[in-house]
Amino acid sequence: MNVINGVHSKSVFADDRYMAVGSFNWFSASRSGKYANIETSLIYVGELEKESKTQLDFLNSRSCNTNKQPVT
């Protein structure tokens, strides 16, 4: 887990071909009741090697990871 200052976004990368980016809290989102939010995520499919490297470099530059391990 990495904390990224000033970013309310979650990113998932798979095989340099799939990328999901969005604000949805997959594990802790309130899905009903007065605290439910409208969240969005986008899924990209295709050759994403350059885009995913750019995104990971940006996230690593802002990371507050206590383990000092880069996002991979």
Backbone atoms as SQL, in Angstrom:
CREATE TABLE atoms (id INTEGER PRIMARY KEY, chain TEXT, resi INTEGER, resn TEXT, atom TEXT, x REAL, y REAL, z REAL);
INSERT INTO atoms VALUES
  (1, 'A', 1, 'MET', 'N', 0.852, -1.170, 0.000),
  (2, 'A', 1, 'MET', 'CA', 0.000, 0.000, 0.000),
  (3, 'A', 1, 'MET', 'C', 0.890, 1.222, 0.000),
  (4, 'A', 2, 'ASN', 'N', 0.614, 2.141, -0.896),
  (5, 'A', 2, 'ASN', 'CA', 1.326, 3.411, -0.963),
  (6, 'A', 2, 'ASN', 'C', 0.339, 4.544, -0.768),
  (7, 'A', 3, 'VAL', 'N', 0.722, 5.542, 0.002),
  (8, 'A', 3, 'VAL', 'CA', -0.077, 6.747, 0.165),
  (9, 'A', 3, 'VAL', 'C', 0.475, 7.775, -0.801),
  (10, 'A', 4, 'ILE', 'N', -0.389, 8.318, -1.641),
  (11, 'A', 4, 'ILE', 'CA', 0.020, 9.311, -2.622),
  (12, 'A', 4, 'ILE', 'C', -0.598, 10.641, -2.213),
  (13, 'A', 5, 'ASN', 'N', 0.224, 11.612, -1.868),
  (14, 'A', 5, 'ASN', 'CA', -0.267, 12.920, -1.425),
  (15, 'A', 5, 'ASN', 'C', -1.121, 13.596, -2.491),
  (16, 'A', 6, 'GLY', 'N', -2.302, 14.059, -2.099),
  (17, 'A', 6, 'GLY', 'CA', -3.147, 14.873, -2.963),
  (18, 'A', 6, 'GLY', 'C', -3.838, 14.146, -4.096),
  (19, 'A', 7, 'VAL', 'N', -3.846, 12.821, -4.088),
  (20, 'A', 7, 'VAL', 'CA', -4.487, 12.072, -5.167),
  (21, 'A', 7, 'VAL', 'C', -5.584, 11.204, -4.564),
  (22, 'A', 8, 'HIS', 'N', -6.810, 11.390, -5.043),
  (23, 'A', 8, 'HIS', 'CA', -7.907, 10.511, -4.636),
  (24, 'A', 8, 'HIS', 'C', -8.269, 9.674, -5.850),
  (25, 'A', 9, 'SER', 'N', -7.445, 8.704, -6.120),
  (26, 'A', 9, 'SER', 'CA', -7.618, 7.860, -7.285),
  (27, 'A', 9, 'SER', 'C', -6.984, 6.510, -7.000),
  (28, 'A', 10, 'LYS', 'N', -7.559, 5.501, -7.566),
  (29, 'A', 10, 'LYS', 'CA', -6.997, 4.167, -7.451),
  (30, 'A', 10, 'LYS', 'C', -6.669, 3.692, -8.852),
  (31, 'A', 11, 'SER', 'N', -5.538, 3.018, -8.998),
  (32, 'A', 11, 'SER', 'CA', -5.113, 2.517, -10.301),
  (33, 'A', 11, 'SER', 'C', -4.758, 1.049, -10.182),
  (34, 'A', 12, 'VAL', 'N', -5.176, 0.281, -11.180),
  (35, 'A', 12, 'VAL', 'CA', -4.813, -1.123, -11.271),
  (36, 'A', 12, 'VAL', 'C', -4.254, -1.345, -12.664),
  (37, 'A', 13, 'PHE', 'N', -3.084, -1.964, -12.732),
  (38, 'A', 13, 'PHE', 'CA', -2.441, -2.260, -14.006),
  (39, 'A', 13, 'PHE', 'C', -2.279, -3.765, -14.131),
  (40, 'A', 14, 'ALA', 'N', -2.488, -4.292, -15.339),
  (41, 'A', 14, 'ALA', 'CA', -2.294, -5.721, -15.567),
  (42, 'A', 14, 'ALA', 'C', -1.710, -5.944, -16.952),
  (43, 'A', 15, 'ASP', 'N', -0.565, -6.592, -16.984),
  (44, 'A', 15, 'ASP', 'CA', 0.044, -7.074, -18.226),
  (45, 'A', 15, 'ASP', 'C', 0.322, -5.991, -19.263),
  (46, 'A', 16, 'ASP', 'N', 0.541, -4.759, -18.870),
  (47, 'A', 16, 'ASP', 'CA', 0.769, -3.648, -19.808),
  (48, 'A', 16, 'ASP', 'C', -0.330, -3.547, -20.860),
  (49, 'A', 17, 'ARG', 'N', -1.486, -4.130, -20.587),
  (50, 'A', 17, 'ARG', 'CA', -2.594, -4.103, -21.544),
  (51, 'A', 17, 'ARG', 'C', -3.880, -3.571, -20.919),
  (52, 'A', 18, 'TYR', 'N', -4.019, -3.695, -19.611),
  (53, 'A', 18, 'TYR', 'CA', -5.235, -3.274, -18.926),
  (54, 'A', 18, 'TYR', 'C', -4.887, -2.267, -17.835),
  (55, 'A', 19, 'MET', 'N', -5.698, -1.220, -17.743),
  (56, 'A', 19, 'MET', 'CA', -5.515, -0.234, -16.687),
  (57, 'A', 19, 'MET', 'C', -6.895, 0.248, -16.256),
  (58, 'A', 20, 'ALA', 'N', -7.148, 0.204, -14.953),
  (59, 'A', 20, 'ALA', 'CA', -8.382, 0.752, -14.389),
  (60, 'A', 20, 'ALA', 'C', -7.983, 1.896, -13.471),
  (61, 'A', 21, 'VAL', 'N', -8.626, 3.042, -13.651),
  (62, 'A', 21, 'VAL', 'CA', -8.334, 4.232, -12.853),
  (63, 'A', 21, 'VAL', 'C', -9.657, 4.834, -12.419),
  (64, 'A', 22, 'GLY', 'N', -9.777, 5.145, -11.127),
  (65, 'A', 22, 'GLY', 'CA', -11.008, 5.762, -10.669),
  (66, 'A', 22, 'GLY', 'C', -10.969, 6.148, -9.212),
  (67, 'A', 23, 'SER', 'N', -12.084, 6.685, -8.743),
  (68, 'A', 23, 'SER', 'CA', -12.186, 7.167, -7.368),
  (69, 'A', 23, 'SER', 'C', -12.851, 6.154, -6.440),
  (70, 'A', 24, 'PHE', 'N', -13.343, 5.063, -6.980),
  (71, 'A', 24, 'PHE', 'CA', -14.114, 4.086, -6.218),
  (72, 'A', 24, 'PHE', 'C', -13.254, 3.392, -5.168),
  (73, 'A', 25, 'ASN', 'N', -13.724, 3.360, -3.922),
  (74, 'A', 25, 'ASN', 'CA', -13.060, 2.617, -2.847),
  (75, 'A', 25, 'ASN', 'C', -13.566, 1.179, -2.902),
  (76, 'A', 26, 'TRP', 'N', -12.847, 0.310, -3.561),
  (77, 'A', 26, 'TRP', 'CA', -13.324, -1.040, -3.829),
  (78, 'A', 26, 'TRP', 'C', -13.638, -1.831, -2.578),
  (79, 'A', 27, 'PHE', 'N', -12.905, -1.617, -1.493),
  (80, 'A', 27, 'PHE', 'CA', -13.096, -2.430, -0.300),
  (81, 'A', 27, 'PHE', 'C', -13.902, -1.751, 0.793),
  (82, 'A', 28, 'SER', 'N', -14.038, -0.429, 0.750),
  (83, 'A', 28, 'SER', 'CA', -14.694, 0.248, 1.871),
  (84, 'A', 28, 'SER', 'C', -15.769, 1.242, 1.445),
  (85, 'A', 29, 'ALA', 'N', -16.221, 1.161, 0.232),
  (86, 'A', 29, 'ALA', 'CA', -17.213, 2.124, -0.249),
  (87, 'A', 29, 'ALA', 'C', -18.578, 1.888, 0.382),
  (88, 'A', 30, 'SER', 'N', -19.246, 2.984, 0.739),
  (89, 'A', 30, 'SER', 'CA', -20.629, 2.908, 1.184),
  (90, 'A', 30, 'SER', 'C', -21.492, 2.846, -0.064),
  (91, 'A', 31, 'ARG', 'N', -22.205, 1.751, -0.243),
  (92, 'A', 31, 'ARG', 'CA', -22.960, 1.546, -1.478),
  (93, 'A', 31, 'ARG', 'C', -24.446, 1.871, -1.347),
  (94, 'A', 32, 'SER', 'N', -24.874, 2.211, -0.135),
  (95, 'A', 32, 'SER', 'CA', -26.278, 2.565, 0.057),
  (96, 'A', 32, 'SER', 'C', -26.392, 3.501, 1.249),
  (97, 'A', 33, 'GLY', 'N', -27.560, 4.073, 1.423),
  (98, 'A', 33, 'GLY', 'CA', -27.782, 4.966, 2.555),
  (99, 'A', 33, 'GLY', 'C', -27.285, 6.374, 2.296),
  (100, 'A', 34, 'LYS', 'N', -27.293, 7.177, 3.347),
  (101, 'A', 34, 'LYS', 'CA', -26.983, 8.595, 3.171),
  (102, 'A', 34, 'LYS', 'C', -25.511, 8.861, 2.872),
  (103, 'A', 35, 'TYR', 'N', -24.622, 7.894, 3.085),
  (104, 'A', 35, 'TYR', 'CA', -23.202, 8.099, 2.810),
  (105, 'A', 35, 'TYR', 'C', -22.760, 7.541, 1.459),
  (106, 'A', 36, 'ALA', 'N', -23.695, 7.033, 0.682),
  (107, 'A', 36, 'ALA', 'CA', -23.345, 6.492, -0.632),
  (108, 'A', 36, 'ALA', 'C', -22.890, 7.617, -1.557),
  (109, 'A', 37, 'ASN', 'N', -21.855, 7.354, -2.299),
  (110, 'A', 37, 'ASN', 'CA', -21.334, 8.317, -3.273),
  (111, 'A', 37, 'ASN', 'C', -21.512, 7.785, -4.678),
  (112, 'A', 38, 'ILE', 'N', -21.487, 8.683, -5.621),
  (113, 'A', 38, 'ILE', 'CA', -21.420, 8.285, -7.017),
  (114, 'A', 38, 'ILE', 'C', -19.942, 8.293, -7.374),
  (115, 'A', 39, 'GLU', 'N', -19.398, 7.130, -7.633),
  (116, 'A', 39, 'GLU', 'CA', -17.976, 6.979, -7.934),
  (117, 'A', 39, 'GLU', 'C', -17.822, 6.561, -9.388),
  (118, 'A', 40, 'THR', 'N', -16.675, 6.857, -9.942),
  (119, 'A', 40, 'THR', 'CA', -16.422, 6.484, -11.327),
  (120, 'A', 40, 'THR', 'C', -15.075, 5.786, -11.451),
  (121, 'A', 41, 'SER', 'N', -14.990, 4.926, -12.432),
  (122, 'A', 41, 'SER', 'CA', -13.735, 4.285, -12.814),
  (123, 'A', 41, 'SER', 'C', -13.746, 4.123, -14.322),
  (124, 'A', 42, 'LEU', 'N', -12.573, 4.225, -14.901),
  (125, 'A', 42, 'LEU', 'CA', -12.418, 4.003, -16.332),
  (126, 'A', 42, 'LEU', 'C', -11.501, 2.813, -16.530),
  (127, 'A', 43, 'ILE', 'N', -11.814, 1.996, -17.524),
  (128, 'A', 43, 'ILE', 'CA', -10.972, 0.853, -17.852),
  (129, 'A', 43, 'ILE', 'C', -10.427, 1.065, -19.255),
  (130, 'A', 44, 'TYR', 'N', -9.124, 0.960, -19.356),
  (131, 'A', 44, 'TYR', 'CA', -8.440, 1.106, -20.635),
  (132, 'A', 44, 'TYR', 'C', -7.922, -0.260, -21.049),
  (133, 'A', 45, 'VAL', 'N', -8.086, -0.591, -22.333),
  (134, 'A', 45, 'VAL', 'CA', -7.603, -1.854, -22.865),
  (135, 'A', 45, 'VAL', 'C', -6.804, -1.553, -24.116),
  (136, 'A', 46, 'GLY', 'N', -5.657, -2.159, -24.221),
  (137, 'A', 46, 'GLY', 'CA', -4.807, -1.961, -25.384),
  (138, 'A', 46, 'GLY', 'C', -3.361, -1.844, -24.945),
  (139, 'A', 47, 'GLU', 'N', -2.512, -1.435, -25.837),
  (140, 'A', 47, 'GLU', 'CA', -1.092, -1.275, -25.531),
  (141, 'A', 47, 'GLU', 'C', -0.912, -0.081, -24.612),
  (142, 'A', 48, 'LEU', 'N', -0.573, -0.349, -23.375),
  (143, 'A', 48, 'LEU', 'CA', -0.493, 0.714, -22.370),
  (144, 'A', 48, 'LEU', 'C', 0.878, 0.817, -21.720),
  (145, 'A', 49, 'GLU', 'N', 1.890, 0.238, -22.333),
  (146, 'A', 49, 'GLU', 'CA', 3.206, 0.229, -21.699),
  (147, 'A', 49, 'GLU', 'C', 3.695, 1.638, -21.398),
  (148, 'A', 50, 'LYS', 'N', 3.622, 2.543, -22.370),
  (149, 'A', 50, 'LYS', 'CA', 4.096, 3.916, -22.161),
  (150, 'A', 50, 'LYS', 'C', 3.229, 4.641, -21.133),
  (151, 'A', 51, 'GLU', 'N', 1.904, 4.528, -21.254),
  (152, 'A', 51, 'GLU', 'CA', 0.998, 5.213, -20.347),
  (153, 'A', 51, 'GLU', 'C', 1.140, 4.703, -18.914),
  (154, 'A', 52, 'SER', 'N', 1.261, 3.385, -18.751),
  (155, 'A', 52, 'SER', 'CA', 1.377, 2.847, -17.398),
  (156, 'A', 52, 'SER', 'C', 2.702, 3.247, -16.765),
  (157, 'A', 53, 'LYS', 'N', 3.786, 3.292, -17.541),
  (158, 'A', 53, 'LYS', 'CA', 5.068, 3.740, -16.994),
  (159, 'A', 53, 'LYS', 'C', 4.986, 5.203, -16.575),
  (160, 'A', 54, 'THR', 'N', 4.363, 6.047, -17.385),
  (161, 'A', 54, 'THR', 'CA', 4.202, 7.463, -17.041),
  (162, 'A', 54, 'THR', 'C', 3.403, 7.610, -15.753),
  (163, 'A', 55, 'GLN', 'N', 2.307, 6.870, -15.637),
  (164, 'A', 55, 'GLN', 'CA', 1.459, 6.925, -14.438),
  (165, 'A', 55, 'GLN', 'C', 2.218, 6.437, -13.210),
  (166, 'A', 56, 'LEU', 'N', 2.928, 5.316, -13.329),
  (167, 'A', 56, 'LEU', 'CA', 3.677, 4.782, -12.193),
  (168, 'A', 56, 'LEU', 'C', 4.806, 5.719, -11.774),
  (169, 'A', 57, 'ASP', 'N', 5.494, 6.327, -12.737),
  (170, 'A', 57, 'ASP', 'CA', 6.551, 7.290, -12.403),
  (171, 'A', 57, 'ASP', 'C', 5.978, 8.469, -11.622),
  (172, 'A', 58, 'PHE', 'N', 4.818, 8.974, -12.060),
  (173, 'A', 58, 'PHE', 'CA', 4.171, 10.081, -11.356),
  (174, 'A', 58, 'PHE', 'C', 3.799, 9.677, -9.929),
  (175, 'A', 59, 'LEU', 'N', 3.175, 8.506, -9.790),
  (176, 'A', 59, 'LEU', 'CA', 2.764, 8.051, -8.463),
  (177, 'A', 59, 'LEU', 'C', 3.968, 7.838, -7.551),
  (178, 'A', 60, 'ASN', 'N', 5.028, 7.257, -8.081),
  (179, 'A', 60, 'ASN', 'CA', 6.236, 7.054, -7.276),
  (180, 'A', 60, 'ASN', 'C', 6.846, 8.371, -6.833),
  (181, 'A', 61, 'SER', 'N', 6.733, 9.402, -7.654),
  (182, 'A', 61, 'SER', 'CA', 7.305, 10.698, -7.285),
  (183, 'A', 61, 'SER', 'C', 6.550, 11.337, -6.121),
  (184, 'A', 62, 'ARG', 'N', 5.309, 10.938, -5.896),
  (185, 'A', 62, 'ARG', 'CA', 4.488, 11.511, -4.824),
  (186, 'A', 62, 'ARG', 'C', 4.250, 10.540, -3.675),
  (187, 'A', 63, 'SER', 'N', 4.855, 9.376, -3.735),
  (188, 'A', 63, 'SER', 'CA', 4.587, 8.326, -2.763),
  (189, 'A', 63, 'SER', 'C', 5.142, 8.643, -1.385),
  (190, 'A', 64, 'CYS', 'N', 4.364, 8.287, -0.366),
  (191, 'A', 64, 'CYS', 'CA', 4.794, 8.389, 1.028),
  (192, 'A', 64, 'CYS', 'C', 4.947, 6.988, 1.599),
  (193, 'A', 65, 'ASN', 'N', 5.319, 6.056, 0.772),
  (194, 'A', 65, 'ASN', 'CA', 5.457, 4.665, 1.165),
  (195, 'A', 65, 'ASN', 'C', 6.499, 4.539, 2.269),
  (196, 'A', 66, 'THR', 'N', 6.099, 4.002, 3.389),
  (197, 'A', 66, 'THR', 'CA', 7.027, 3.855, 4.513),
  (198, 'A', 66, 'THR', 'C', 8.053, 2.759, 4.270),
  (199, 'A', 67, 'ASN', 'N', 7.786, 1.858, 3.338),
  (200, 'A', 67, 'ASN', 'CA', 8.743, 0.794, 3.017),
  (201, 'A', 67, 'ASN', 'C', 9.787, 1.242, 2.005),
  (202, 'A', 68, 'LYS', 'N', 9.605, 2.430, 1.443),
  (203, 'A', 68, 'LYS', 'CA', 10.515, 2.978, 0.433),
  (204, 'A', 68, 'LYS', 'C', 10.625, 2.081, -0.795),
  (205, 'A', 69, 'GLN', 'N', 9.576, 1.339, -1.080),
  (206, 'A', 69, 'GLN', 'CA', 9.543, 0.500, -2.266),
  (207, 'A', 69, 'GLN', 'C', 8.738, 1.209, -3.342),
  (208, 'A', 70, 'PRO', 'N', 9.221, 1.232, -4.582),
  (209, 'A', 70, 'PRO', 'CA', 8.456, 1.891, -5.643),
  (210, 'A', 70, 'PRO', 'C', 7.183, 1.130, -5.974),
  (211, 'A', 71, 'VAL', 'N', 6.201, 1.849, -6.483),
  (212, 'A', 71, 'VAL', 'CA', 4.986, 1.233, -6.992),
  (213, 'A', 71, 'VAL', 'C', 5.375, 0.466, -8.234),
  (214, 'A', 72, 'THR', 'N', 4.974, -0.802, -8.327),
  (215, 'A', 72, 'THR', 'CA', 5.300, -1.604, -9.512),
  (216, 'A', 72, 'THR', 'C', 4.065, -2.210, -10.097);
